[in-house]
Amino acid sequence: MTFGIVVELPITGTFGTDEEFDLRTRLERDLNTALIAERSGECGRGETDGGLIRVYLEAVTDPNATLCVVMDVLTHHKLLHLATVVLETRSEADPDDVDRRTLWPREAIPVKVA
């Protein structure tokens, strides 16, 4: 089974600035290079709309390995603290039915206070 992953970053306004568009292009290139090197998927299309950059990752077979690659690239670009990473799982019975689960940021683990 393969999965999709969406990397989202906030931008200025609805469609962002020219610099934010260039950032999306760099992220697409760097994510694709890193994913192919690790055999963890590939970068699909990206979009800039609705106040977000979205980069779509495809052919993901091991979401945990792919998340590690994504986090490394985002850390390199100093964007990890701004990012949201979402796992998309398609129903085998109905490909239009997609389950989405946030992988990053991870939910805070409750701390037991003594």
N, C-alpha and C positions, 0 to 999 in steps of 0.2 A: 504494500500500500504506500502511496506517496501522499505527501502533505504539501500545503502551501504555507508560507510565512509572509506576513506583511510587516515591514518596518515603517513606523510613522514618526515624523518629527514636526513640531509646530513651526509655522512660518509667519511672516508679516502679512497681514491682510488676507484676502481670499486666495490670491494667486502667487503671492510672494514677490520677492525682488529678483533682479537679474542674478545677483550673487547667490541667492537661495536656489535658483534654477541650476546654476553652475555647481553648487554643492550636491544637488540631487544627481547630476550627471557623474560627478566624481564618486559618489557613494555607489551608484550602479556599477561603475567600472571596477572599483575596489572590491565590492562585495562579490561580483562575478568572478574576478581573478582568485580571490581567497576561497570561494566555494568550490570552484573547479579544482584548485590545487589540493583541497582536502576531500574531494569527491563527496561533497555534502549538499549538492544541488546546484542551481544556477540562478542567475538574476534574470527576471523577466522584465516586463515593462514597469515604468515608474510613472507617477502622475503628481501634479502639483495643483491642488484644488481644495476648496473648503477650509483654508487655513492650515493645511497639512501637506507635507511631502509624504508620499507613500511609495515605497519600493517593494515590489512583489517578487518573492523568491519561489521558485518552482522545482519540481522533481526532488523534493526533500524526502529522504527515506528514514533518516534518523534525526528527529527534531532537536534532541539534546546536543548532538554534535554540531548541527547547523547553528543553534543558538550560541554555542561557544565561539564559532567563527564570526557570527554577526556581532557579538559583544566585543571581540577583539578589534574588528574594523571600526565600530563606533567609538571604542576607547581611543584608538589611534587618532580619530578625527575630533576627539574631546566632545563627543555628543551623547555618550551613554546616559548621562543624567537627564537628557531631554527626551530620550526615545521611549516609544512603546513598541513592543514586539508581540505580534498576535499570530497564533497557530490556527490555521484553517484546515479542518478535516471534512472532506466531502463524504456524504452518505453513499455507500455502494448501491443502495436501492434507488436513490434519487440524487443524481449529481448536482441538482439545483439546491439541495438541502445542505447547508454548510454550517458546521458547528465551529464557533470561534472561542478561543481561550487565550487570555493574556499570559504570555510567558515572562515578559519583562515590562515594567518593574514587577518583581515578585511581591506577593502579598506579605505584609509584615507578619513574622512569626510571633505569636503571643508570648510574652515573657512573664513567667510566674514570679510575682513579687512576694517575698517572705514577710 
